[in-house]
């Protein structure tokens, strides 16, 4: 986990205790109850981030079991049969045509926003997260990407080695890596500039694309390619094949006038788990009978003061 993420989690936890639990003694049950009460005020995605933040804070206080219980707290707005409507998500662009990508890169080059140009190129060609861009290393004919995700024990499992079948695309990505590495601006500043430049380029559009939009587009292209889900998860930097369900739709894949990244020949896929919890709508190569997941069990434990 990045230091910036840890600090963000601490701030989120402190604010939650201050605004949602004023004067309340911290305990596992109290935190879980407060989460459930305010769930309707948050979008499902933010609810997950908040759970991660509270779990991280409680683990830092020395209560790992309590932290696990907080992570298992379900969102009452998304439970089957729930009568509590979840807060609507903000509309986001999850697909970009190749014409849009080309127009955006041309505009960024023309306006000399070279660090933003590099970030867009890396998100487009490699599908990397913005927080991973500084970690990319060019190794021979490929790229080594240090993953930003870690598990509960702090072990990172999303490092990956990527290659390109097309030499031109490899050289373009390698130049973008070097260009981005020499940038002294923060990822937040680059995102803000991208938002501003997209508004200048497409003033009539109500919602503008982001670096995350390009990551979604990569997911769409990978799903349309028909490769194995474990390879998709590896290229996208996920530890589970279930995670790639959230990225992209094969119906919005581009014509792919460029090559897709591939796992290097020495890639270690052992850390990518094959999820059997559900049958993804985008992948039907295996019968549903093989995807039956075991019933989850919940241990009842006494509230602990944290």
C-alpha positions as CSV (number, residue, x, y, z in Angstrom):
1,X,0.0,0.0,0.0
2,X,1.3,3.4,-0.9
3,X,2.1,5.9,1.9
4,X,-0.4,8.3,0.4
5,X,-3.1,5.7,0.6
6,X,-2.3,4.9,4.2
7,X,-2.5,8.6,5.1
8,X,-5.8,8.9,3.2
9,X,-7.2,5.9,5.2
10,X,-6.1,7.5,8.5
11,X,-7.9,10.8,7.6
12,X,-11.1,8.9,6.5
13,X,-11.1,6.9,9.7
14,X,-10.6,10.0,11.9
15,X,-13.3,11.9,10.2
16,X,-15.7,8.9,10.4
17,X,-15.2,8.6,14.2
18,X,-15.6,12.4,14.6
19,X,-18.8,12.8,12.5
20,X,-20.5,9.4,12.7
21,X,-19.5,8.2,16.2
22,X,-19.1,11.4,18.4
23,X,-18.6,10.4,22.0
24,X,-19.0,6.7,21.3
25,X,-16.4,4.3,22.7
26,X,-14.7,2.5,19.8
27,X,-15.6,-1.2,19.5
28,X,-16.0,-3.6,16.6
29,X,-19.8,-3.7,17.0
30,X,-20.1,0.1,17.3
31,X,-18.1,0.7,14.1
32,X,-20.0,-2.0,12.2
33,X,-23.3,-0.5,13.4
34,X,-22.3,3.0,12.5
35,X,-21.3,1.8,9.0
36,X,-24.7,0.1,8.5
37,X,-26.6,3.2,9.6
38,X,-24.8,5.6,7.2
39,X,-24.6,3.2,4.2
40,X,-27.4,5.0,2.3
41,X,-25.4,8.2,2.5
42,X,-22.5,6.8,0.5
43,X,-22.2,5.3,-3.0
44,X,-21.3,1.5,-2.8
45,X,-17.8,2.2,-4.1
46,X,-17.1,4.8,-1.4
47,X,-18.6,2.5,1.2
48,X,-16.0,-0.1,0.3
49,X,-13.2,2.5,0.6
50,X,-14.5,3.6,4.0
51,X,-14.5,-0.1,5.2
52,X,-11.0,-0.5,4.0
53,X,-10.0,2.7,5.8
54,X,-11.6,1.7,9.1
55,X,-10.2,-1.8,8.9
56,X,-6.7,-0.4,8.3
57,X,-7.0,2.0,11.3
58,X,-8.2,-0.7,13.6
59,X,-5.4,-3.1,12.4
60,X,-2.9,-0.3,13.1
61,X,-4.3,-0.1,16.7
62,X,-3.4,-3.8,17.1
63,X,-6.7,-5.6,16.6
64,X,-6.4,-7.7,13.4
65,X,-9.4,-9.9,14.1
66,X,-11.6,-6.8,14.6
67,X,-10.3,-5.4,11.4
68,X,-11.3,-8.6,9.5
69,X,-14.8,-8.3,11.0
70,X,-15.1,-4.7,9.8
71,X,-14.1,-5.8,6.3
72,X,-16.9,-8.4,6.3
73,X,-19.6,-5.8,7.1
74,X,-22.1,-6.0,4.3
75,X,-23.6,-3.0,2.7
76,X,-27.3,-3.1,3.6
77,X,-28.2,-1.1,0.4
78,X,-26.8,-3.8,-1.9
79,X,-28.0,-6.9,-0.1
80,X,-30.5,-9.1,-2.0
81,X,-34.0,-8.0,-1.3
82,X,-32.9,-4.7,0.4
83,X,-35.5,-2.0,0.5
84,X,-32.9,0.7,1.0
85,X,-32.0,2.3,-2.3
86,X,-28.2,2.7,-2.8
87,X,-27.0,6.2,-3.6
88,X,-26.7,6.7,-7.3
89,X,-23.3,6.5,-8.9
90,X,-21.8,9.4,-10.7
91,X,-21.9,8.9,-14.4
92,X,-18.5,8.0,-15.7
93,X,-17.0,7.4,-19.2
94,X,-16.0,3.8,-19.5
95,X,-15.3,3.6,-23.2
96,X,-13.3,5.7,-25.7
97,X,-13.0,5.2,-29.4
98,X,-9.7,5.1,-31.1
99,X,-10.5,8.4,-32.8
100,X,-11.1,10.0,-29.4
101,X,-7.8,8.6,-28.0
102,X,-5.9,9.8,-31.1
103,X,-7.6,13.3,-30.9
104,X,-6.8,13.5,-27.2
105,X,-3.1,12.6,-27.6
106,X,-2.8,15.1,-30.5
107,X,-4.3,17.9,-28.4
108,X,-2.0,17.1,-25.4
109,X,1.0,17.1,-27.6
110,X,0.0,20.3,-29.3
111,X,-0.6,22.1,-26.0
112,X,2.7,20.7,-24.7
113,X,1.2,18.8,-21.7
114,X,3.8,16.1,-22.1
115,X,3.4,14.5,-18.7
116,X,-0.4,14.1,-19.3
117,X,0.4,12.8,-22.8
118,X,2.6,10.2,-21.2
119,X,0.0,9.2,-18.6
120,X,-2.8,8.8,-21.2
121,X,-0.4,6.7,-23.4
122,X,0.4,4.4,-20.4
123,X,-3.2,4.0,-19.4
124,X,-4.2,3.3,-23.0
125,X,-1.4,0.9,-23.9
126,X,-0.8,-0.8,-20.6
127,X,-4.0,-0.3,-18.7
128,X,-2.0,0.7,-15.5
129,X,-3.4,2.6,-12.6
130,X,-2.2,6.2,-12.2
131,X,-0.5,5.3,-8.9
132,X,1.5,2.6,-10.7
133,X,2.9,4.7,-13.5
134,X,6.0,5.9,-11.6
135,X,6.9,2.2,-10.8
136,X,7.1,1.0,-14.4
137,X,10.5,-0.3,-15.4
138,X,11.5,-1.0,-19.0
139,X,13.2,-4.5,-19.0
140,X,14.7,-5.6,-22.3
141,X,11.7,-6.0,-24.6
142,X,9.0,-5.7,-21.9
143,X,7.8,-3.8,-18.8
144,X,7.9,-4.6,-15.1
145,X,5.0,-3.0,-13.3
146,X,5.0,-2.9,-9.5
147,X,1.4,-3.4,-8.4
148,X,-0.3,-0.9,-6.1
149,X,-2.5,-3.5,-4.4
150,X,-1.6,-5.5,-1.3
151,X,-3.4,-8.0,0.8
152,X,-4.3,-7.8,4.5
153,X,-0.8,-8.9,5.4
154,X,0.8,-6.2,3.4
155,X,2.0,-8.6,0.7
156,X,1.8,-7.2,-2.8
157,X,0.4,-9.7,-5.3
158,X,-0.2,-7.7,-8.5
159,X,3.3,-7.2,-9.8
160,X,3.4,-8.1,-13.5
161,X,5.7,-8.4,-16.5
162,X,4.2,-7.3,-19.7
163,X,5.3,-7.5,-23.4
164,X,4.0,-6.3,-26.7
165,X,3.8,-8.3,-29.9
166,X,4.3,-5.1,-31.9
167,X,7.6,-3.4,-31.7
168,X,6.1,0.1,-32.5
169,X,3.7,-0.1,-29.6
170,X,6.5,-1.2,-27.3
171,X,8.7,1.7,-28.3
172,X,5.8,4.2,-27.8
173,X,5.1,2.8,-24.3
174,X,8.8,2.9,-23.4
175,X,9.0,6.5,-24.5
176,X,6.0,7.3,-22.4
177,X,7.6,5.6,-19.3
178,X,10.7,7.8,-19.7
179,X,8.6,10.9,-20.2
180,X,6.4,10.3,-17.2
181,X,9.4,9.4,-15.0
182,X,10.9,12.9,-15.6
183,X,7.7,14.6,-14.6
184,X,7.8,16.4,-11.2
185,X,4.1,16.8,-10.9
186,X,1.8,14.7,-8.7
187,X,-0.7,12.3,-10.1
188,X,-3.5,14.5,-8.8
189,X,-2.1,17.5,-10.7
190,X,-1.9,15.4,-13.9
191,X,-5.5,14.3,-13.5
192,X,-6.6,17.9,-13.0
193,X,-4.8,19.0,-16.1
194,X,-6.3,16.1,-18.1
195,X,-9.8,17.1,-17.0
196,X,-9.2,20.7,-18.0
197,X,-7.8,19.8,-21.4
198,X,-10.6,17.4,-22.1
199,X,-13.1,20.2,-21.5
200,X,-11.2,22.4,-23.9
201,X,-11.2,19.6,-26.5
202,X,-14.8,18.5,-26.1
203,X,-16.6,21.5,-24.6
204,X,-20.1,20.1,-25.4
205,X,-19.6,16.9,-23.6
206,X,-21.2,16.8,-20.1
207,X,-18.9,14.0,-18.8
208,X,-15.2,13.9,-19.7
209,X,-13.0,10.8,-19.9
210,X,-10.3,10.1,-17.3
211,X,-7.4,7.8,-16.9
212,X,-9.7,5.3,-15.3
213,X,-11.8,5.5,-18.5
214,X,-8.8,4.2,-20.5
215,X,-8.3,1.4,-17.9
216,X,-11.9,0.4,-18.5
217,X,-11.3,0.4,-22.2
218,X,-8.3,-1.9,-21.8
219,X,-10.6,-4.3,-19.9
220,X,-13.1,-4.2,-22.7
221,X,-10.4,-4.9,-25.3
222,X,-9.0,-7.8,-23.3
223,X,-12.4,-9.4,-22.8
224,X,-13.2,-9.1,-26.5
225,X,-9.8,-10.8,-27.3
226,X,-11.0,-14.1,-25.7
227,X,-7.9,-14.8,-23.7
228,X,-8.0,-16.7,-20.4
229,X,-9.5,-14.8,-17.4
230,X,-6.4,-15.4,-15.4
231,X,-4.3,-13.7,-18.0
232,X,-6.7,-10.8,-18.1
233,X,-6.5,-10.4,-14.4
234,X,-2.7,-10.6,-14.5
235,X,-2.4,-7.9,-17.2
236,X,-4.8,-5.6,-15.4
237,X,-3.0,-6.1,-12.1
238,X,-5.7,-8.0,-10.2
239,X,-5.2,-10.8,-7.7
240,X,-8.5,-12.5,-8.5
241,X,-10.3,-13.2,-11.8
242,X,-13.5,-11.8,-10.1
243,X,-12.0,-8.3,-10.0
244,X,-11.9,-8.0,-13.8
245,X,-15.8,-8.2,-13.9
246,X,-15.7,-4.5,-12.9
247,X,-13.7,-3.4,-15.8
248,X,-14.9,-3.0,-19.3
249,X,-17.5,-4.6,-21.6
250,X,-16.5,-6.6,-24.6
251,X,-19.3,-4.9,-26.6
252,X,-17.4,-1.6,-26.3
253,X,-14.0,-3.0,-27.5
254,X,-12.2,-0.9,-30.1
255,X,-11.1,-2.2,-33.5
256,X,-7.6,-2.6,-31.9
257,X,-5.5,-1.0,-34.6
258,X,-2.7,-1.4,-32.0
259,X,-1.5,-4.5,-30.2
260,X,-2.8,-5.6,-26.8
261,X,-0.3,-6.2,-24.0
262,X,0.6,-9.8,-23.2
263,X,2.0,-11.6,-20.1
264,X,5.7,-12.1,-20.5
265,X,6.9,-15.7,-21.0
266,X,8.4,-15.7,-17.5
267,X,5.2,-14.2,-15.9
268,X,4.2,-15.7,-12.5
269,X,0.5,-16.3,-12.6
270,X,0.4,-18.2,-9.3
271,X,-0.8,-15.2,-7.3
272,X,-3.9,-14.8,-9.4
273,X,-6.8,-16.6,-7.8
274,X,-9.5,-18.1,-10.0
275,X,-12.8,-17.0,-8.4
276,X,-15.7,-19.5,-8.4
277,X,-18.2,-17.2,-6.7
278,X,-20.3,-16.5,-9.7
279,X,-20.4,-17.0,-13.4
280,X,-19.3,-13.7,-15.1
281,X,-21.6,-12.5,-17.8
282,X,-18.7,-11.9,-20.1
283,X,-17.2,-15.3,-19.9
284,X,-19.1,-18.5,-20.7
285,X,-16.3,-21.0,-21.5
286,X,-17.0,-23.1,-18.4
287,X,-20.4,-24.6,-17.4
288,X,-22.2,-22.9,-14.5
289,X,-22.0,-26.1,-12.5
290,X,-18.3,-25.7,-12.1
291,X,-18.7,-22.2,-10.7
292,X,-20.8,-23.1,-7.7
293,X,-19.3,-21.4,-4.7
294,X,-19.4,-22.8,-1.2
295,X,-21.7,-21.2,1.3
296,X,-20.1,-18.5,3.3
297,X,-19.8,-19.0,7.0
298,X,-19.9,-16.2,9.5
299,X,-18.4,-16.6,12.9
300,X,-20.1,-14.9,15.8
301,X,-17.7,-13.2,18.0
302,X,-18.2,-10.9,21.0
303,X,-17.7,-7.2,20.6
304,X,-14.2,-6.1,21.3
305,X,-13.1,-2.7,22.5
306,X,-10.5,-1.2,20.1
